[in-house]
Amino acid sequence: MTTHGADGAGGADPLLTVLELLARQAPSARFDALLDGARRDGLGPEELARLERAVVLAGQVHAERAHDARREAGLEALADTARDLTLSYDLDGLLHVITRRARRLLGLDLAYVTLRGPHGSCYVHTTEGTRPGRAEGPRLAPGLRVAEGYGLGGAVQLHGVPVWTPDYLADERFAPSGSLDAGVHAPAFDEAAEAALRAEGLHAIVAAPLRSGDTVIGTLFGADRRVRHHTSEEIGLLAALADLAALAVEKAGLLDRTRAEVSELERDSARVRTRLTRMRHVSEAHGRIMNLVLAGGDLRSVAKAAADALDASVLIRDPGGRSLALVGEVPGLDEEAAEEAVEKASLDAHARRRPVLAADDTWVAPVIAGSEDLGGLVVHAAGGLTGEDERLLELAAQSVAFLLLMRRSTAVAEGPVRDELLDDLIADPPHAPQQIAQRAGRLGVDLRRPHVLVLARPEGGEQGRAVVWASSYAYRLSGLKTVQGGCIVLLLPGDDASAAARAVAAELSPLLGHPVSVASAGPGWSPDAVGRMHREAWRCLDAMSALGGTGSAASVRDLGFLGLLLSDDNDVDGFVESAIGPVLDYDAERFTDLTHTLEAYFASGGSPTNAAEALHVHPNTVSRRLERIGDLLGPEWQKPGQVLEVQLALRLQRTREALARGRVTPEPPRPPERGA
């Protein structure tokens, strides 16, 4: 047998040469050259047959090696892809990794991923390798909507396995009238998606499902712009990439949910920190307010601390609606409608026992102790109140209630001393004024300021509760209180006896739940005046009872000419001023004669015509003057009660004028004659 060289058929054993070429991984052309050389050299038939068989086997080994290399490269690429997916990509980044690897591994012209939308339709999420955009027509680009059941994607959604075609444009299975699986799947037609695929010039397409459990959530597509038959290994590789893509989608969804949960936790944490800060603010503010109360602070100090803490205006009111302390301005309280809204809200707040909204940015909190109404806290906050602010408002109201109870306790503790002082002031004969003033000063009562005296007689029920209230009320207003003859006696600072009587009745009657008769007198400016006011108030109370006024409130001045008779000082000037003062002032300012017109009117028996004859004026003139008098004295000036007071005041005024005209300087008295 002829031998061949390493690259020829002779010089060496041809079979050994095949092995050498195989070991060097020579290309298949070298094996073909070896066979051609052996034939030229005239190698025998048997040897030539063995050589041909060896070359065929070498080709198979070479093919297996290439297959193994491709598989190894694919596995390595899958491992690299899986490793890339562990990095912190978002969903877009992860799917771009998948499509790029699919193109490189399978030598594809284009790769893209569709995902299922919320209502069953699909949309293109990621593309790799598309042609540049055109001026018009649909593009195979992210956001393109694809009808459910359309094309290869529809088949993948239905069966959950890879589907492929070597030439999509010529494959009748995916035509509008075709059927991938007769009786089971009739592909939908999507004109926009079909136009996008044709615009890309795609022929060979393979689609693999993205599965999450048993659910297909999307599809990975690989496509070529030429007719191509994909091998099972390529389809398997694309399916493996699709599985990785499904993991990427799940990972991205998990990351999105985790980020959302972390964001929500951060928001919750921020809300909790904010709430803790506000609660700390509420606690500190309440502590400051309570420290003021325990340190003996007054109502204004507590209102100021609450106003600073709430950044608002604060008004403390008593049960009768009167202001006890005000910090800032509470708009609208002078308006009748706004005042009614606040009063209604106050009733609602006491019923609910918590703050309520009275009007825009105005809140009312009840000041209560058990079932007893001690007043209300009105707060005007331009920026509104948070939940924590409402809690602070409630605590501030409790602090005010505590302060009022402490003041009541102090008043009860000092009660005997204060009662004894008022007893001495109204005693007959009175005690030494200098000693009385010193004792009053030690109790914080300044008798040089104007004071009024109020008598309150509960009409039924027990007196004990009224006495306790009176002690607190007098202490609150820097006054004095005692009990005599079944009546509560109050000496209060002020110059309006009528208003003081009404205030006591308005607060005491609802507290007791039955009527209270209240009479008042004053004002007085010295300790000596207290006894006189006390006597006048008693006369006023007796007169009210005699006139059927039980359960009402009035002052000596309110009784008109009866008050003039009941008063010790016979305040004629005050009575005349209250009865016809506006008419006298009008005549003095405008040089008119309304006073004489009144006298003529009454002298003529209430006849304007007769009065006109007496005054030598036209009746219409008298009528106009009477209308003016009605404007000055009020619409009820001609009713019997007021007419009597007007007539009495006119007579007193005329008498005073006559006395003034006839007043002379009295001569000094002569010494008595001797012997007389």
C-alpha positions as CSV (number, residue, x, y, z in Angstrom):
1,M,0.0,0.0,0.0
2,T,1.3,3.4,-0.9
3,T,1.9,5.9,1.9
4,H,1.1,9.6,1.8
5,G,2.2,12.7,3.6
6,A,0.4,14.4,6.4
7,D,-1.6,16.5,3.9
8,G,-1.9,13.9,1.1
9,A,-3.0,10.4,0.4
10,G,0.5,8.9,0.1
11,G,3.5,8.7,2.4
12,A,1.6,7.6,5.4
13,D,-1.4,5.5,6.4
14,P,-4.5,7.5,5.1
15,L,-6.5,6.5,8.2
16,L,-3.8,7.9,10.4
17,T,-3.9,11.1,8.4
18,V,-7.7,11.3,9.0
19,L,-7.1,11.1,12.7
20,E,-4.4,13.7,12.6
21,L,-6.7,16.1,10.6
22,L,-9.5,15.4,13.1
23,A,-7.2,16.0,16.0
24,R,-6.1,19.4,14.5
25,Q,-9.9,20.2,13.9
26,A,-9.1,20.8,10.2
27,P,-11.9,22.1,8.0
28,S,-13.9,19.6,6.0
29,A,-12.1,20.8,2.8
30,R,-8.9,19.1,4.0
31,F,-10.7,15.8,4.3
32,D,-12.1,16.2,0.8
33,A,-8.6,17.0,-0.5
34,L,-7.3,13.8,1.2
35,L,-9.9,11.7,-0.6
36,D,-9.1,13.4,-3.9
37,G,-5.4,12.7,-3.5
38,A,-6.0,9.0,-2.6
39,R,-8.1,8.6,-5.8
40,R,-5.4,10.1,-7.9
41,D,-2.7,7.9,-6.4
42,G,-4.8,4.9,-7.3
43,L,-5.5,3.7,-3.8
44,G,-7.1,0.2,-3.9
45,P,-10.9,-0.1,-3.7
46,E,-10.9,-1.6,-0.2
47,E,-8.5,0.9,1.2
48,L,-10.4,3.7,-0.6
49,A,-13.7,2.5,0.9
50,R,-12.2,2.5,4.4
51,L,-10.8,6.0,3.9
52,E,-14.1,7.3,2.7
53,R,-15.8,5.7,5.7
54,A,-13.2,7.3,8.0
55,V,-13.8,10.7,6.4
56,V,-17.5,10.4,6.9
57,L,-17.0,9.4,10.5
58,A,-14.6,12.3,11.0
59,G,-17.3,14.6,9.6
60,Q,-19.8,13.3,12.1
61,V,-17.3,13.8,14.9
62,H,-16.6,17.3,13.6
63,A,-20.4,18.1,13.5
64,E,-20.8,16.7,17.0
65,R,-18.0,18.9,18.2
66,A,-19.6,22.0,16.5
67,H,-23.0,21.1,18.0
68,D,-21.4,20.7,21.4
69,A,-19.6,24.0,21.0
70,R,-22.9,25.7,20.0
71,R,-24.7,24.1,23.0
72,E,-21.9,25.2,25.3
73,A,-22.0,28.7,23.9
74,G,-25.8,28.7,24.3
75,L,-25.5,27.5,27.9
76,E,-22.8,30.0,28.6
77,A,-25.0,32.7,27.1
78,L,-27.9,31.5,29.2
79,A,-25.7,31.6,32.3
80,D,-24.5,35.1,31.4
81,T,-28.1,36.2,30.9
82,A,-29.2,34.7,34.2
83,R,-26.3,36.4,35.9
84,D,-27.2,39.8,34.2
85,L,-30.7,39.4,35.4
86,T,-29.5,39.3,39.0
87,L,-28.3,42.9,38.6
88,S,-30.6,45.7,39.7
89,Y,-32.2,46.4,36.3
90,D,-35.7,47.7,36.0
91,L,-38.2,45.9,33.7
92,D,-37.1,47.8,30.6
93,G,-33.5,47.0,31.2
94,L,-34.1,43.3,31.9
95,L,-36.1,42.8,28.7
96,H,-33.5,44.6,26.6
97,V,-30.9,42.2,27.9
98,I,-33.1,39.3,26.9
99,T,-33.8,40.6,23.3
100,R,-30.1,41.5,22.7
101,R,-29.0,38.0,23.8
102,A,-31.7,36.3,21.7
103,R,-30.5,38.2,18.6
104,R,-26.9,37.4,19.2
105,L,-27.3,33.7,20.1
106,L,-29.7,32.8,17.3
107,G,-28.4,35.3,14.7
108,L,-31.8,37.0,14.4
109,D,-32.6,40.2,12.6
110,L,-35.1,41.3,15.2
111,A,-36.3,40.3,18.6
112,Y,-39.2,41.7,20.6
113,V,-41.4,41.0,23.6
114,T,-45.1,41.5,24.1
115,L,-46.8,41.5,27.5
116,R,-50.5,41.1,28.4
117,G,-52.4,44.2,29.3
118,P,-55.0,44.5,32.1
119,H,-57.9,43.6,29.9
120,G,-56.5,40.7,27.9
121,S,-55.0,42.6,25.1
122,C,-51.3,42.6,24.4
123,Y,-48.8,45.4,23.7
124,V,-45.3,45.5,22.5
125,H,-43.0,46.3,25.4
126,T,-39.4,45.9,24.1
127,T,-37.9,45.7,20.6
128,E,-34.3,45.1,19.4
129,G,-33.3,45.4,15.7
130,T,-36.2,47.3,14.2
131,R,-35.8,49.4,11.1
132,P,-35.6,53.2,11.5
133,G,-39.0,54.9,11.8
134,R,-41.0,55.9,8.8
135,A,-43.0,59.0,8.1
136,E,-46.4,57.2,8.4
137,G,-48.0,53.9,9.1
138,P,-47.8,51.7,12.3
139,R,-44.4,50.6,13.6
140,L,-43.3,47.5,15.5
141,A,-42.4,49.7,18.4
142,P,-43.0,49.8,22.2
143,G,-46.7,50.6,22.9
144,L,-48.1,49.0,19.8
145,R,-51.4,47.3,20.7
146,V,-52.0,43.7,19.4
147,A,-55.4,42.2,19.4
148,E,-56.0,39.1,21.6
149,G,-55.5,35.9,19.6
150,Y,-53.6,37.5,16.7
151,G,-50.9,35.6,14.9
152,L,-48.2,33.5,16.6
153,G,-48.7,35.4,19.8
154,G,-52.3,34.3,19.9
155,A,-51.3,30.7,19.3
156,V,-48.8,30.8,22.1
157,Q,-51.3,32.4,24.5
158,L,-53.8,29.6,23.6
159,H,-51.5,26.6,23.8
160,G,-48.6,27.8,26.1
161,V,-45.9,26.2,23.9
162,P,-43.5,27.7,21.3
163,V,-44.8,28.3,17.8
164,W,-42.8,29.0,14.7
165,T,-43.0,29.4,11.0
166,P,-40.2,29.6,8.3
167,D,-42.2,32.2,6.2
168,Y,-44.9,34.0,8.1
169,L,-46.1,36.1,5.1
170,A,-46.7,32.9,3.1
171,D,-48.0,30.7,6.0
172,E,-51.8,30.2,5.5
173,R,-52.2,29.1,9.1
174,F,-51.9,32.7,10.2
175,A,-54.1,34.2,7.4
176,P,-57.4,35.8,8.6
177,S,-59.3,32.7,7.2
178,G,-56.7,30.2,8.3
179,S,-56.8,27.9,11.3
180,L,-53.8,26.8,13.4
181,D,-55.9,24.1,15.0
182,A,-59.2,23.5,13.4
183,G,-62.1,23.8,15.8
184,V,-59.9,25.2,18.6
185,H,-58.1,28.3,17.4
186,A,-59.2,30.8,14.8
187,P,-56.5,33.5,14.6
188,A,-57.7,37.0,15.1
189,F,-56.7,39.6,12.6
190,D,-55.0,42.9,13.6
191,E,-54.6,45.3,10.7
192,A,-52.1,47.6,12.6
193,A,-50.0,44.7,13.8
194,E,-50.1,43.0,10.4
195,A,-49.0,46.2,8.7
196,A,-46.1,46.6,11.2
197,L,-44.8,43.1,10.5
198,R,-45.0,43.6,6.8
199,A,-43.3,47.0,7.1
200,E,-40.4,45.2,8.8
201,G,-40.2,42.6,6.0
202,L,-40.3,39.7,8.4
203,H,-40.5,36.1,7.2
204,A,-39.2,33.5,9.7
205,I,-40.7,34.0,13.1
206,V,-40.5,31.9,16.2
207,A,-42.5,32.8,19.4
208,A,-41.9,31.3,22.9
209,P,-44.3,31.9,25.9
210,L,-43.4,33.9,29.1
211,R,-45.0,31.8,31.8
212,S,-45.7,32.6,35.4
213,G,-46.9,29.4,36.8
214,D,-49.7,28.1,34.5
215,T,-50.4,31.6,33.1
216,V,-48.9,33.0,29.9
217,I,-48.0,36.6,30.7
218,G,-46.3,37.5,27.4
219,T,-44.4,36.3,24.4
220,L,-40.7,36.4,23.2
221,F,-40.4,36.7,19.5
222,G,-37.4,36.1,17.3
223,A,-37.6,37.0,13.6
224,D,-35.6,37.1,10.3
225,R,-36.2,39.1,7.2
226,R,-35.5,35.9,5.2
227,V,-37.0,32.5,5.0
228,R,-35.4,30.3,7.6
229,H,-36.0,26.9,9.2
230,H,-35.2,27.0,12.9
231,T,-33.7,24.0,14.5
232,S,-35.1,22.4,17.7
233,E,-32.0,23.6,19.5
234,E,-32.7,27.2,18.5
235,I,-36.3,26.9,19.5
236,G,-35.3,25.4,22.8
237,L,-32.8,28.2,23.4
238,L,-35.4,30.9,22.7
239,A,-37.8,29.1,25.0
240,A,-35.1,29.1,27.7
241,L,-34.6,32.8,27.2
242,A,-38.4,33.3,27.4
243,D,-38.4,31.5,30.8
244,L,-35.6,33.9,31.9
245,A,-37.7,36.8,30.6
246,A,-40.7,35.6,32.6
247,L,-38.5,35.5,35.7
248,A,-37.3,39.0,34.8
249,V,-40.9,40.2,34.6
250,E,-41.7,38.6,37.9
251,K,-38.6,40.1,39.4
252,A,-39.4,43.5,38.1
253,G,-43.0,43.2,39.4
254,L,-41.7,42.1,42.8
255,L,-39.3,45.0,42.8
256,D,-42.0,47.4,41.9
257,R,-44.3,46.0,44.6
258,T,-41.4,46.1,47.1
259,R,-40.5,49.7,46.2
260,A,-44.2,50.6,46.5
261,E,-44.4,48.9,49.9
262,V,-41.1,50.6,51.0
263,S,-42.5,53.9,49.8
264,E,-45.7,53.4,51.7
265,L,-43.7,52.3,54.8
266,E,-41.7,55.5,54.4
267,R,-44.9,57.6,54.1
268,D,-46.3,55.8,57.1
269,S,-43.1,56.4,59.0
270,A,-43.2,60.0,58.1
271,R,-46.8,60.2,59.2
272,V,-46.0,58.5,62.4
273,R,-43.1,60.8,63.1
274,T,-45.3,63.8,62.3
275,R,-48.0,62.5,64.6
276,L,-45.5,61.8,67.3
277,T,-44.2,65.4,66.9
278,R,-47.7,66.8,67.1
279,M,-48.5,64.6,70.1
280,R,-45.4,65.8,71.8
281,H,-46.4,69.3,71.0
282,V,-49.9,68.7,72.5
283,S,-48.3,67.1,75.6
284,E,-45.9,70.0,76.1
285,A,-48.5,72.6,75.5
286,H,-50.9,70.9,77.9
287,G,-48.1,70.7,80.5
288,R,-47.5,74.5,80.2
289,I,-51.2,75.3,80.6
290,M,-51.5,73.0,83.6
291,N,-48.4,74.5,85.2
292,L,-50.0,78.0,84.8
293,V,-53.1,76.7,86.5
294,L,-51.3,75.0,89.4
295,A,-49.1,78.1,89.8
296,G,-52.1,80.3,90.4
297,G,-52.4,81.8,86.9
298,D,-55.5,83.7,85.9
299,L,-57.9,82.9,83.1
300,R,-56.2,85.3,80.7
301,S,-52.8,83.6,81.2
302,V,-54.4,80.3,80.4
303,A,-56.1,81.7,77.4
304,K,-52.8,83.2,76.2
305,A,-51.0,79.9,76.6
306,A,-53.8,78.1,74.6
307,A,-53.7,80.7,71.9
308,D,-50.0,80.4,71.5
309,A,-50.2,76.6,71.3
310,L,-53.0,76.6,68.8
311,D,-51.9,79.7,66.8
312,A,-55.4,81.0,67.2
313,S,-57.6,83.5,69.0
314,V,-59.1,82.2,72.2
315,L,-62.2,83.4,74.1
316,I,-63.3,82.0,77.5
317,R,-67.0,82.4,78.2
318,D,-69.1,81.8,81.2
319,P,-72.4,79.8,81.1
320,G,-74.3,83.0,80.3
321,G,-72.2,83.7,77.3
322,R,-70.2,86.6,78.8
323,S,-66.5,87.0,78.2
324,L,-64.2,86.0,81.0
325,A,-60.9,86.3,79.0
326,L,-60.0,87.1,75.4
327,V,-56.7,86.8,73.6
328,G,-56.8,88.0,70.0
329,E,-60.0,88.6,68.0
330,V,-62.8,86.2,67.3
331,P,-64.5,87.7,64.3
332,G,-68.3,87.6,63.9
333,L,-69.2,87.4,67.6
334,D,-70.8,90.9,67.4
335,E,-73.1,89.8,64.6
336,E,-76.4,88.4,65.7
337,A,-76.3,85.4,63.2
338,A,-72.8,84.5,64.1
339,E,-73.6,84.8,67.8
340,E,-76.5,82.4,67.4
341,A,-74.3,80.0,65.5
342,V,-71.8,80.0,68.4
343,E,-74.5,79.6,71.0
344,K,-76.0,76.6,69.0
345,A,-72.5,75.1,68.7
346,S,-72.0,75.6,72.4
347,L,-75.1,73.6,73.2
348,D,-74.0,70.9,70.8
349,A,-70.5,70.8,72.3
350,H,-71.9,70.4,75.8
351,A,-74.3,67.6,74.6
352,R,-71.4,65.7,72.8
353,R,-68.9,66.7,75.5
354,R,-66.3,67.5,72.9
355,P,-65.3,70.4,70.6
356,V,-67.5,71.2,67.6
357,L,-67.2,73.4,64.6
358,A,-69.4,76.5,64.9
359,A,-68.5,78.4,61.7
360,D,-65.6,78.7,59.3
361,D,-62.4,78.3,61.4
362,T,-64.3,78.8,64.7
363,W,-64.6,76.0,67.2
364,V,-66.4,75.7,70.5
365,A,-65.2,73.4,73.3
366,P,-67.3,72.8,76.4
367,V,-65.9,73.7,79.8
368,I,-67.6,71.2,82.1
369,A,-67.0,69.5,85.4
370,G,-69.1,66.3,85.6
371,S,-72.5,67.4,84.6
372,E,-72.0,71.1,85.5
373,D,-71.7,73.6,82.8
374,L,-68.9,76.1,83.6
375,G,-68.8,77.8,80.3
376,G,-67.1,77.4,76.9
377,L,-63.9,77.9,75.0
378,V,-64.3,79.7,71.6
379,V,-61.3,79.3,69.3
380,H,-60.8,81.0,65.9
381,A,-57.9,79.4,63.9
382,A,-57.4,80.9,60.4
383,G,-55.6,77.8,59.3
384,G,-58.0,75.3,60.7
385,L,-57.4,72.7,63.4
386,T,-55.8,69.3,63.0
387,G,-56.9,66.3,65.0
388,E,-54.1,66.9,67.5
389,D,-55.2,70.5,67.7
390,E,-58.7,69.4,68.6
391,R,-57.3,67.2,71.3
392,L,-55.3,70.1,72.6
393,L,-58.4,72.3,72.6
394,E,-60.2,69.7,74.6
395,L,-57.4,69.5,77.1
396,A,-57.2,73.3,77.3
397,A,-61.0,73.3,78.1
398,Q,-60.4,70.8,80.9
399,S,-57.6,73.0,82.3
400,V,-60.0,76.0,82.3
401,A,-62.6,73.9,84.1
402,F,-60.0,72.8,86.6
403,L,-59.0,76.5,87.2
404,L,-62.6,77.5,87.7
405,L,-63.1,74.7,90.2
406,M,-59.9,75.8,92.0
407,R,-61.2,79.3,92.1
408,R,-64.5,78.1,93.4
409,S,-62.7,76.1,96.1
410,T,-60.7,79.1,97.1
411,A,-63.9,81.2,97.2
412,V,-65.5,78.6,99.4
413,A,-62.5,78.4,101.7
414,E,-62.4,82.2,102.0
415,G,-66.2,82.3,102.1
416,P,-66.7,82.9,105.9
417,V,-64.2,85.9,105.8
418,R,-65.8,87.4,102.8
419,D,-69.3,86.8,104.1
420,E,-68.4,88.5,107.3
421,L,-67.0,91.6,105.4
422,L,-70.3,92.0,103.5
423,D,-72.3,91.5,106.6
424,D,-70.4,94.3,108.2
425,L,-70.8,96.6,105.2
426,I,-74.6,96.3,105.2
427,A,-74.9,96.3,109.0
428,D,-76.9,99.1,110.7
429,P,-75.2,101.0,112.1
430,P,-72.2,100.5,109.8
431,H,-68.8,99.6,111.1
432,A,-65.8,101.9,111.0
433,P,-65.2,102.8,107.3
434,Q,-61.4,102.7,107.6
435,Q,-61.3,99.2,109.1
436,I,-63.8,98.0,106.5
437,A,-61.6,99.4,103.6
438,Q,-58.5,97.7,105.1
439,R,-60.2,94.4,105.3
440,A,-61.6,94.7,101.8
441,G,-58.1,95.5,100.5
442,R,-56.7,92.3,102.0
443,L,-59.4,90.4,100.1
444,G,-58.7,92.1,96.8
445,V,-61.9,94.2,96.9
446,D,-61.5,97.9,96.0
447,L,-64.6,99.7,97.4
448,R,-63.5,103.0,95.8
449,R,-64.6,101.7,92.5
450,P,-68.3,101.7,91.5
451,H,-70.2,98.7,92.8
452,V,-73.7,97.4,92.6
453,L,-75.6,95.3,95.1
454,V,-77.7,92.3,93.9
455,L,-80.3,90.3,95.8
456,A,-81.1,86.8,94.4
457,R,-84.0,84.8,95.9
458,P,-84.4,81.2,94.6
459,E,-88.1,80.5,94.2
460,G,-88.2,76.9,95.4
461,G,-85.6,74.1,95.7
462,E,-82.6,73.8,97.9
463,Q,-80.5,76.9,98.5
464,G,-77.2,75.0,99.0
465,R,-76.3,74.7,95.4
466,A,-77.1,78.4,94.8
467,V,-74.8,79.4,97.7
468,V,-71.9,77.4,96.3
469,W,-72.4,79.0,92.9
470,A,-72.6,82.5,94.5
471,S,-69.3,82.0,96.2
472,S,-67.6,81.1,93.0
473,Y,-69.4,83.9,91.0
474,A,-68.4,86.6,93.5
475,Y,-64.8,85.4,93.6
476,R,-64.7,85.2,89.8
477,L,-65.8,88.9,89.5
478,S,-63.8,90.1,92.5
479,G,-66.9,90.8,94.6
480,L,-68.4,89.7,97.9
481,K,-71.3,87.4,98.8
482,T,-73.4,86.6,101.9
483,V,-76.7,85.1,102.7
484,Q,-79.5,87.0,104.6
485,G,-83.2,86.3,105.0
486,G,-83.2,83.4,102.5
487,C,-81.6,85.6,99.8
488,I,-78.1,85.6,98.3
489,V,-76.5,89.0,98.6
490,L,-73.8,90.0,96.1
491,L,-71.7,93.1,96.0
492,L,-70.2,93.2,92.5
493,P,-67.9,95.8,90.7
494,G,-69.8,97.7,88.0
495,D,-72.0,100.7,87.4
496,D,-75.0,99.0,85.7
497,A,-77.3,97.5,88.2
498,S,-79.8,96.3,85.6
499,A,-77.2,94.4,83.7
500,A,-75.8,92.8,86.9
501,A,-79.3,91.6,87.8
502,R,-79.9,90.1,84.4
503,A,-76.5,88.4,84.4
504,V,-77.1,86.7,87.8
505,A,-80.6,85.5,86.7
506,A,-79.4,84.2,83.4
507,E,-76.7,82.1,85.0
508,L,-78.3,81.0,88.3
509,S,-81.8,80.1,87.0
510,P,-80.6,77.4,84.5
511,L,-78.2,76.0,87.1
512,L,-81.0,75.5,89.7
513,G,-83.7,74.5,87.2
514,H,-86.3,76.8,88.7
515,P,-87.0,80.6,88.7
516,V,-84.9,83.1,90.7
517,S,-86.1,86.6,91.6
518,V,-83.3,89.1,91.3
519,A,-83.3,92.8,92.4
520,S,-80.4,95.2,92.3
521,A,-79.5,98.8,93.2
522,G,-76.6,101.1,92.7
523,P,-74.0,102.1,91.8
524,G,-72.2,103.2,94.9
525,W,-68.6,104.5,95.2
526,S,-67.8,104.0,98.9
527,P,-68.3,101.6,101.8
528,D,-71.1,103.9,103.2
529,A,-73.2,103.4,100.0
530,V,-73.4,99.6,100.5
531,G,-76.0,99.8,103.2
532,R,-78.2,102.2,101.2
533,M,-78.0,99.9,98.1
534,H,-78.9,97.0,100.3
535,R,-82.1,98.7,101.6
536,E,-83.1,99.8,98.1
537,A,-82.6,96.3,96.6
538,W,-84.8,94.9,99.4
539,R,-87.5,97.4,98.6
540,C,-87.2,96.6,94.9
541,L,-87.5,92.9,95.6
542,D,-90.6,93.4,97.7
543,A,-92.1,95.7,95.1
544,M,-91.5,93.1,92.4
545,S,-93.2,90.5,94.5
546,A,-96.2,92.8,95.2
547,L,-96.5,93.6,91.5
548,G,-96.4,89.9,90.4
549,G,-92.9,90.0,89.1
550,T,-91.7,86.8,90.9
551,G,-89.0,85.1,88.9
552,S,-87.9,88.2,87.0
553,A,-84.9,90.5,87.3
554,A,-84.9,94.3,87.7
555,S,-83.1,97.2,89.3
556,V,-84.5,100.2,91.2
557,R,-84.1,102.3,88.0
558,D,-86.1,99.7,86.0
559,L,-89.1,100.4,88.2
560,G,-89.5,104.0,87.0
561,F,-91.2,106.3,89.4
562,L,-91.6,103.4,91.9
563,G,-87.9,103.2,92.0
564,L,-87.7,106.9,92.7
565,L,-90.0,106.4,95.7
566,L,-88.1,103.3,96.8
567,S,-84.6,105.0,96.6
568,D,-83.0,106.5,99.7
569,D,-81.3,109.3,97.7
570,N,-84.4,110.1,95.6
571,D,-82.5,110.4,92.4
572,V,-84.8,112.9,90.7
573,D,-82.3,113.8,88.0
574,G,-81.8,110.1,87.1
575,F,-85.5,109.5,86.9
576,V,-86.2,112.6,84.7
577,E,-83.3,111.7,82.5
578,S,-84.5,108.1,82.0
579,A,-88.1,109.2,81.3
580,I,-87.8,112.3,79.1
581,G,-84.0,112.9,78.8
582,P,-83.9,112.5,75.0
583,V,-86.6,115.1,74.6
584,L,-84.9,117.6,76.8
585,D,-81.6,117.1,75.0
586,Y,-83.3,117.5,71.6
587,D,-84.8,120.8,72.7
588,A,-81.5,122.1,74.1
589,E,-79.5,121.2,71.0
590,R,-82.0,122.4,68.3
591,F,-83.9,125.2,70.2
592,T,-87.2,123.4,69.7
593,D,-90.2,123.2,72.0
594,L,-91.1,119.5,72.2
595,T,-91.3,119.6,76.0
596,H,-94.1,122.3,76.0
597,T,-95.8,120.4,73.2
598,L,-95.9,117.3,75.5
599,E,-97.3,119.3,78.4
600,A,-100.0,120.8,76.1
601,Y,-100.8,117.4,74.7
602,F,-101.4,115.9,78.1
603,A,-103.2,119.0,79.4
604,S,-105.7,118.7,76.5
605,G,-106.5,115.1,77.3
606,G,-104.3,113.7,74.5
607,S,-106.0,115.7,71.7
608,P,-103.5,117.1,69.1
609,T,-106.2,119.5,67.9
610,N,-106.8,121.0,71.3
611,A,-103.1,121.1,72.0
612,A,-102.6,123.0,68.7
613,E,-105.1,125.6,69.8
614,A,-103.4,126.0,73.2
615,L,-100.0,126.4,71.5
616,H,-101.4,128.6,68.7
617,V,-99.9,126.4,66.0
618,H,-101.4,124.3,63.2
619,P,-102.6,120.7,64.2
620,N,-100.2,119.2,61.6
621,T,-97.3,120.9,63.5
622,V,-98.4,119.2,66.7
623,S,-98.7,115.8,64.9
624,R,-95.2,116.1,63.5
625,R,-93.8,117.0,66.9
626,L,-95.5,114.0,68.4
627,E,-93.9,111.8,65.8
628,R,-90.5,113.2,66.6
629,I,-91.2,112.6,70.3
630,G,-92.1,109.0,69.5
631,D,-88.8,108.6,67.6
632,L,-87.0,109.9,70.8
633,L,-88.9,108.0,73.5
634,G,-89.7,104.8,71.6
635,P,-92.9,103.5,70.0
636,E,-94.5,102.6,73.4
637,W,-94.3,106.0,75.0
638,Q,-98.1,106.5,74.9
639,K,-98.9,103.2,76.7
640,P,-100.3,103.7,80.2
641,G,-97.2,102.7,82.2
642,Q,-94.7,104.9,80.3
643,V,-97.2,107.8,79.9
644,L,-97.5,108.0,83.7
645,E,-93.7,108.2,84.0
646,V,-93.4,110.8,81.3
647,Q,-96.1,113.0,82.9
648,L,-94.5,112.6,86.3
649,A,-91.1,113.5,84.9
650,L,-92.6,116.6,83.1
651,R,-94.1,117.8,86.4
652,L,-90.8,117.2,88.3
653,Q,-88.8,119.0,85.5
654,R,-91.3,121.9,85.6
655,T,-91.0,122.1,89.4
656,R,-87.3,122.0,89.3
657,E,-87.2,124.9,86.8
658,A,-89.6,126.9,88.9
659,L,-87.5,126.4,92.0
660,A,-84.4,127.3,90.1
661,R,-86.0,130.6,88.9
662,G,-87.2,131.5,92.4
663,R,-84.1,130.4,94.3
664,V,-82.7,133.2,96.6
665,T,-79.7,133.2,99.0
666,P,-81.1,132.7,102.5
667,E,-80.2,135.2,105.1
668,P,-78.0,134.1,107.9
669,P,-80.1,133.2,111.0
670,R,-80.4,135.9,113.6
671,P,-79.2,135.1,117.1
672,P,-82.0,134.5,119.5
673,E,-83.2,137.4,121.5
674,R,-82.4,137.5,125.2
675,G,-85.1,136.3,127.3
676,A,-86.8,134.5,124.5
